[in-house]
Amino acid sequence: MSKIIPATSYASVLLLILTGVVCLRGVGRWTNPDYVQFISVLEETKRNNTPENKKKLAAYSFDFNHWPEDFRWDEVSSQ
């Protein structure tokens, strides 16, 4: 039991430090005008996926797992 108490306090301090780092990172992002502009362009593209918005979004260099959808498989017409 005497070994668990110091480990718990170390874990608590580590968790507090990590929480502070995450909060500082968030504040840093939201005070960066480039990041705020990127988020606004991304949200606008999600709402209104036009070629103009996609062109604005393509101007940013970012790691993104997918572009907003241009089509759906069930909307394809067979001719």
TAVENQUI-V44917 format. One record per residue. N is the residue number from 1. RES is the residue in one letter. D_FIRST is the distance of its C-alpha to the first C-alpha in Angstrom with 1 decimal. Layout:
<<N & RES & D_FIRST> <N & RES & D_FIRST>>
//
This chain:
<<1 & M & 0.0> <2 & S & 3.8> <3 & K & 5.4> <4 & I & 5.3> <5 & I & 6.8> <6 & P & 9.6> <7 & A & 10.3> <8 & T & 10.8> <9 & S & 13.1> <10 & Y & 14.9> <11 & A & 15.5> <12 & S & 16.8> <13 & V & 19.1> <14 & L & 20.4> <15 & L & 21.2> <16 & L & 23.0> <17 & I & 25.0> <18 & L & 26.0> <19 & T & 27.1> <20 & G & 29.2> <21 & V & 30.7> <22 & V & 31.8> <23 & C & 33.3> <24 & L & 35.2> <25 & R & 36.5> <26 & G & 37.8> <27 & V & 39.5> <28 & G & 41.0> <29 & R & 42.4> <30 & W & 43.9> <31 & T & 45.5> <32 & N & 47.1> <33 & P & 50.6> <34 & D & 51.0> <35 & Y & 47.8> <36 & V & 49.0> <37 & Q & 52.4> <38 & F & 51.0> <39 & I & 48.9> <40 & S & 52.1> <41 & V & 54.2> <42 & L & 51.6> <43 & E & 51.4> <44 & E & 55.2> <45 & T & 55.6> <46 & K & 53.3> <47 & R & 55.5> <48 & N & 58.8> <49 & N & 58.9> <50 & T & 62.2> <51 & P & 63.4> <52 & E & 63.5> <53 & N & 59.8> <54 & K & 58.9> <55 & K & 60.9> <56 & K & 58.9> <57 & L & 55.6> <58 & A & 56.8> <59 & A & 57.3> <60 & Y & 53.6> <61 & S & 51.7> <62 & F & 48.4> <63 & D & 46.2> <64 & F & 46.9> <65 & N & 46.4> <66 & H & 49.6> <67 & W & 52.6> <68 & P & 53.6> <69 & E & 55.5> <70 & D & 59.3> <71 & F & 60.1> <72 & R & 58.9> <73 & W & 59.8> <74 & D & 61.2> <75 & E & 63.5> <76 & V & 65.5> <77 & S & 69.1> <78 & S & 70.8> <79 & Q & 74.4>>
//
